Amino acid sequence: MDRIPIWVLLILIFLICPMAVSEEGEVKQALVQFMENLSPENAQKGGNWGWNLTSDPCNDKWVGVTCLQNSVSRIVLEGLNLTGILNASSICMVKSLTVFSLKNNQIHGLIPGEIGKCKTLTGLYLSGNRFSGGLPDSLSQLGNLKRLDISDNNLSDIFSGNPGLCGKPLSTACPPEAAPPPSKTKPKKSSSNDFLIYLGYTILGMLIVLFFSIKLIRKSMTKEEKLDVAKKGVAGDSNSNKPSETSNELKFGLSTSEYSMTSVESSTATSTLVVLTNPSMRELRFEDLLSAPAELLGRGKHGSLYKVMLNSGDILAVKRINNLELSEEDFRRRMQKINLVRHPHVLPPVAFYCTKQERLLVYEYQPNGSLFQLLHGSHDDHTFDWGSRLSVAASIAEGLAYMHKELHQYGIAHGNLKSTNIMFDRNKHMHISEYGLMVVDNQKESFLPLTKGFKNNNPSGDRPYSTFKIDVFAFGVILLELLTGKLVQNNGFDLATWVHSVVREEWTVEVFDRALQSEGASEERMVNLLQIALKCINPSPNERPSMAQVAAMIMTIKEEEEVGSVSFDAGSLIFL
């Protein structure tokens, strides 16, 4: 194929680029016009309000606007004292809009028929306003709509096309009912019918007595007896899939007996949902989680994970924790301490629920999956190149080093670091999830295998030190996973053993993922990162570097990658 002249390319760029800019400007202008019809001067606006032509709804984070891949996906303007009318023509110009909420404002007028043009809407929330008139027929055109809330408005009921309807609230009164004609036959005595009637009354009376007897018995039970009943209900969940009064799996795997326990323990003020971080979640209640649709995402050794969609349209991830070696009070203290330490690369818990029976932890849902899925899932729609892997490694190290520094005095490490706990949000920013859920004893290092190349030199050092060194080992395994592209098994020891064997035979290049080699990634910098990974998985915890040291070393590699200048002797790799 002949080469395309450069002037042709310039013309194409000149023609295409203005179209894209024009389209973005058209959407912004439509949003501003929509807000102008809502009389925002009556709202409580701050300096970060946005909604003007001189800023960007995504980059400048307009109030109430959420973006996905730099496109507006959700507009939630609730309880802002907005007045005026709904300009649906403007709002439907946003072709990527999925959730639209104007709940609890003072908006009046009709619900415009143009709302039917918002084809991508899945949630429409207009409750708590002053809308009047009827519903537009165009609502039937919203084929993707799953939730519609129009309660607490001044809307009319429509009875057109039903001429036979009568009675309130219509003005047409219903005709009086005709009296039944007198019976011409003499009623016959029916002793059998009388017997059935008396029998029914007797059975009903017995059921009422039985009901109140059970209530009295339950009321007289001690709290310890009720806890014992709840424990039996949990055991029933795991042994039978058939629904029953004590083994009926409901939300998050809780049984009906455990639900009843929440009301029992609420009197001690210990079973309420504790909201930690997100201001928009301050009104979140335990009942909101139970009543919302939930999808089981997976079960693991340490618990189950659920995707929960609230009525507001917010999506949360709820972790039900199993086999946690922490008392109820210790768990609460740990969550409060973790809540005080924030880092952009560490996913903070939104809320937690804690009783003697249950531990639930609530996070914001991360829609772009995990590092494990990115490495080992389908690669049809993306490539995970060397630069991206190095950036992920640097971000994990930076976040982990910060948490270690701030929580070292409390001995709170991650305890369960792995690629499935490295998550990506809607903007593909990386976050370490489930920090501090697992309690790792220093003796847990004894599970290091006594294979060739490994020596079990576990020191008896203090517990926090050893716990953090286990995180360093787990991070080293993640580095090996990034470099080799191989699956991790047996807590990473299989992968570590294989890497050691390859390096020992001086076949270092064979370690690296073929996808990295085929893209022409710098072999020198990959070897440099491999050397850091080998230091992290050193069998002796005392010989492993701290996460602060690891983060500094990786940052050096990242800076060299960015400037494109590095001098490294590949022969200096030493087996540790």
N, C-alpha and C positions, 0 to 999 in steps of 0.2 A: 504494500500500500504506500502510495506517495505521501510524503510529509505534508501536513496542513500548513499553509503559509502563516506566519506569525500575525499578519494583519487580519486574517480571518478569525483567529483566536481572540484578538483584541476586540473585534466587533462583537463577537458572541458574548464576551465578558461584559462589554458595555451595555448590551441589550438585556442580559439576564439579571445582572446585579441590581439595576434600578427596580426591576419587577419585584425582587425579593424585599428590597428596602421599602418599596411602596406597600407591599402586603403587610409588613410589620407595622408600618405607620398607620395603615388603615385600621388595624385591630386596636392599636393604642388610642386612636382618635375615637373609635366606637366606644371603648371603655370609658373615656373621659366624658363623652356625651351621655352615656348611661348614668354616670354619677351626677352630672349636672341636673338631670331630671329628678334625682332623689333629694335635692336641696341639701347638700352636705353641710351647708353653713350652720344647720341646727344640730349637727353631730359634734361629738367631742373629738376634735382633731388635734393631733400632736405634730411634732416636727417631722415625724416619719410617716405621715399620712400617705403621701404619694398622690396617685390619681391625677396626674397632670402630664402635659405633653413634653415637659423638659426632663422627665425621668423615665426609667424603664420598669414595667410591672414586675419582671422577674429579678433582674440584677439589683434593683433598688428596693425590692421587697415591699410593694404597696400593701397597705393594711388590708387584710382579708383575702389576699391573693396568694395562691400556691401554684408553683410551676413544676412541670415535669419535662425534662429535656428542653428547657428554655422556652416552653410553651405554657400558656395559662391553662391549668387543668381544674382548679377549684376556686370559686369565689364564695367566701363565707363572711357575710356582713351581718352579724347577729347582735341585737341589743345595742345598737349605736344611735338610737333616736332619729333615724332617717325618716324624712317625710317625702311628699311628692308622689310621683307615679312611676310605674315600672315601664321602662323603655325596652321592651323585649327585642325590637328590631336591632338595637345596638348590641345588646348582650349576646344575641345569637350570631353576631359576626365572629365571635370567638369559636372557631370550629373544633378546638381541642377541649372545650369545657365539658366536664363530666359531672361536677357537683356544683349546685347553685343554691345558696341559702340566704334569705332575708328575714329570718325568724325574729320576732319580738322587736319590731320597729313600728312606725306610724304611717306606713305607706297606704295610700287610698286609691280609689278608682277601680276600674275593671282589670281582671287578669287578661292581658291582651292576647288576641288570637295568634299574633306573631310568635308566641312562645313555642308553637309547633315547629318552628324552623331550627330549634336547638336540638338537632338530631342526635347529638352525642351524649345528651344528659342521661345519667343513671340515677341521680337524686335531685329532687326539686322540693325545697322547703320554704313555704310562704306563710306559715302559721304565725299567729300573734300579731296581725296587722289589721288594717281597716278596709280590706278589699271588699267590694260589693258586686252585685249582679250575679250572673250565672257563670258556669265554667265554659270556656271556649271549646268548641268541637275539635279544635286542632290538637288538643291534648292526646287524642287517639293516634296522632302521627308520631308521637315520641316512642318509637319502637324499642329503644334501649332503656327506657325508664323503669326502674325497679322500686323506687320509693317516692311517694308523693304525700306531702303533709300540708293541708290547707285549713287546718283547724283554727278555731278562735278568730274568725273573720266575720264579716257581715254579708256573707254570700246567701243568695236565694236558693230555695228548693224548686226544681222545675217539674211540673206534672203534665206538660203538654203531650197530646197524643193519647191521653187516658180519660175519655169523656165519662166513663162509668165511675170514676173515683168520687168519694163523698166523705164528709166529716172533716174535723179539724186537721190541719190548719186551713183547709179550703173553706170557701164561703158557701158551698153547696152542702146543705144538711142531708143526712141520710134519712130515708123514709122509715117510719116506725115498723117494727117487725110484726107480722100478722100472728095473732094468737093461734095455737094449734087447735084443730077441730076436736070437739069432745069425743071421747072414745065410746063407741056403741057397744063394745063388748065388756062384760063384767070381768074385772081383774081377778085372776086366779091366784090362790095362795101358793107360794113356792117356798117350801121349807128348805129346799136345797140352796136357793139363792140367799136366804137369810143366814144359812150356816156359813157360806163362803164369805159373806160380809163380816160376820163376827170373827171368823178365822183371820181375815185380813187385819182387822183392828188388833187382834191379839198379837200377831206377828210384829206389827208396827210398834206396839207397846214394848215388846221384848227387845227390839232393836234399839229403841230409845234408851231403855235401861242399860243395855250392853254398852252403848256409846258413852254414857255418863260414867259408867263403871271404869272403862278404860281411861277416860280423862282423869278420874280420881287417882287411879293407880299410877299413871305417868306423873301426876303432880306430886305424889308422895315419894317418887324415886329420888335418890340422892344424885348429886352431880356426877359422882364417880360411877354410879350405875349407868347413867346416860352416856358417859364417855365409853364405857365398855360396850354398850349397844352400838355406838358409832364405829368402834373398831371392828366389830363383827360385820357391820355393813361394808366397810372397806375390803375386808377379806372376801366377802361375797362377790364383790366386783371382779376380782381376779379369778374366781373359780367358776363363774357361770356367766353366760351371755344372755340368759333368759331374764326378762324384766320381772322384778318382784318388788315387794315393799321395801326390802332392805338391800337389794342388789340391783338397782336400776341406774345404769350409767347415764348421767346427764352431762351438764357442761363441765369440761376439764376433767372428766373421769370421776367427779364427786358423786357419791350416792345420795339418795333421798335422806337417809339418816344423818349424813354430814350436813345437808342443807338445814335440817332441823336444829343441828347443833349450833349453827350461827346465831340463831335467836337465843339459845340458852347462854352462850358465852358472851353475847353482846352486853349483858348486864354487868360484866366485869370490864367493859370498855377496852377489850384486847383484840376483838375480832373484826374491827372495822378496817376498811380499805384505807391505807395511808398513802396519800398523794404527795410525791416528793418534789417534782421538778416543773412540769409544764403548766404555766398559768392557765391555759385554756382547759386544763383537765381538773381544775380545782373542785368542780362539782361532781366529778366522777365518783360513783358509788359501786359497791360490790354487786348490788342488784342490777346495775346497768350492764355489767359484764355477763351476768347470768342470763339476762333477757336478750342479749344480742346474738345474732347468728355467729357460730364458731366453726372453724374448719381445722381438723387435725392435720398438722404439717409433718409430724414425725414423732417417733418414740425413741428414746435413747436410754443409756444405762442410768443416767441421773435424772430422768424425767421426761415429760411430754411437752410439746410445743403446739400452741393453737393460734390461728389467725382469727381475730375477732373484729367485726365491723359494727361500730356503734350507730345508733340512730342518727347522730349528727353527721355521719359520713366519715368520721375519723376511723382509721384502721390501726389496731394494736396487735402486738404479739404477747401472748400470755404463756409463761413457763410454769408448769406444775412440777415442783421439785420432789424427787424421791430420795430416800436414804440420806438425808442431810444430817451430819453429825454435829448439829448445833441446837442448843435449847431455844425455846421461843424467845426469851429475853436476849440471848446472845445474837440471834438472827436479826432482831430489831436494831440492836446497837450497831451491828455490822452494816446494815443497810443505811442507817443514818450517817455513819462515818463515810461510806462510799459516796453518799449524796453530796457531801461537802467538798469532794475532790472532783473537779471537772477538767476534761481535756477534749479537744475537738475530735480526736481519733478513738475515744472511748465512749461507748453508748451508755448513757445514764439510764437507770430505771425510772419509769414514770411514777410507779406506785407499787406497793406490795401489800399482800394479805397474809396474815400470820395467825394461826391458832395452834393449839397443842397437836392437832391432827393434820393440818395442811399448811403448805407454803406455796403461795402464788406470787410470781414476779411479773410485772407489766412493763413492756417496752413499746416504743414506737415501732411499727412494722417497717421493715427494710425491704422495699420491693425488688431490688436488683440482686437478691440472693447472696450467696456466700462465696468465699475464696475457693472452697472445695468445688462448688459448682462451676466456677470460672475456670478452674484448672482441669477438671475431669468431665465436665459436661460437654454438650454439643458446641462445636466451634464454627458452625455454619455462618453465624451472624456477627462474629467478632474474632479478633486475634489478640492473644495475650502476649504481647511482645516483651523483649528484655527490659526496655525502659519502664514499662508499666509494672513489671514484676519487681524491679529494683525500687520503684517508688512505693509500692505496697510494703515491701520489706522495711524501708526507712520509716514509713508511717506507723507500722506496728511497733517497731523498736522505740520510736519516740513516745508513743502513747504509753507503752508498758513501762518505760524508764521513768516517766513522770509519776505514774501510779505507784510504782515501787518506792520512789523517793518520798511521796506524801503519806503513804500508808505503812511504811516500814516499821514505825514504832508500835503499830497495832498488830503486826504480823499478818496483814491481809494481802495476800497475793492473788493472782487469778485462780490458779489451782486446776484449771481444766482448759488450758489454751490449746487450740487446734484450728485447722483451716475452716471447719464448719462453724466456728464462732467468730470468724472475721466476716463482717457483713458490709453490704454496700447499699446506700440510700438511693432515693430517686434521682439525685444528682451524681450518682456513682462515686460519692465520697466514702472512704473506708472507715469503719468503726469496729472496735473490739467489743464484743457483747459478752454477757454473763460473767462480768468480772466479779470475783470474790464470792461466788456461790459455793465453791467446794472448799472444804477444810482439809488441808494436806498435812499430815504429820511428818516429822523429819524421818521417821522410820520407814516411810513409804519408799524411800530411795533404795531399800533393800531388794526391790523387784528388778533391779538391773541384772540382765542375764550374764552368767559367767561363761561367755563364749570367747573365742579367740579374738584378741584385740581389746577386750573389756576386762577391767579389774575392778572389783567391788570395793572401792576405798571410801565408803560412806563415813564421814566424820560424825562425831556425836554432837556437833555444834548446836548452838541455840536454835529453837524451832523456827523463828522468823527467817533466819539466814538460810536454812535448808529449804524452807518453803519457797523462797524467792529463787533459789538456784534450780528448783524443779521447773519454774516458769522459763528460766534461761534454756534448760534442756529442751522444753517443748517448743520454744521459739527457734532453736537450732533445727529441729525437725521440720518446722514450717519453711525455713530457708532451704533445706534439702528438697522439700516438696516443690518449691518454686524453681529450683535449679534443675531437678531431674524430671519433673512432670509425672512422677510415679505416685501411686496410691500408698497411703500410710496404713500399716497394720501393726498389731501388737504394740500399741502405744509408741510407735515410731522406731522401735529397736530393730525390726527387720530391715527397714530402710537404712538406718544408721550402720548396721553391720555390713550391708551390701556396699555402701559408699566407702567404708573403711577398707574393705577387701579390694575394691577397684583401685583406690588410691595407693594401697600398699604395693600393688603390682605395677605401679607407675603408668596406669592407663587413665589418667585423670580426665582426659577429654571425653572418654566413654561415659562419664557420669552425667553429662549435661543433656537436657531435653533436646531431641533432634529438631524440634520446631525452633529453638533458639539458635542452633547451629545453622539451620537453613536460612535464617533471616540475616545471618552475618553478624550476630552479636559479638561483642568484644570478648574473646576468649580470656584475655588477661584479667578483665574485671570480673568475669564469672568465676575464675579461679580464686581471685581475691575474696569474693563473697563466700565461696566454698570454704576457704580457710577460716573465716569467721564462724561458719556453721560448725566446723569440726571443733573449734574451741568451745562452742556452746554445748555440744553433746559429749564433752569430756566425761568419762565415767566417774571421775572424782569431782564432787560438787565444789570443793575448795579451789580447784584449778579452773573452774569456769569463770569467765569475766562477769561483771555486773551488767545489768541492762543499760546503764548509763554509758559504760565503755563500749558496749555493742552498738548502741545508737550512734555514738561518735564515729566509730569505724565505718559503719554503713554510710553515714552522711559524707564521709570523705570520698568513698567510692562514687556516690551519687553526684557530688560536685565535680569529680573528675570526668564522669560520664557527660555531664552538661557542658563542660568546657572542651571535652574531646582530647585531653592531653593526659597521659599517664605513662609512667615508666615502672614496669613491674617484671621481675625475674620469675618466670613460671617455674624454674627449677628450684626456687626457694621454698616450695610447699613441703612442709614437714608433717609426717603422720604423728598425731598426738595420741 
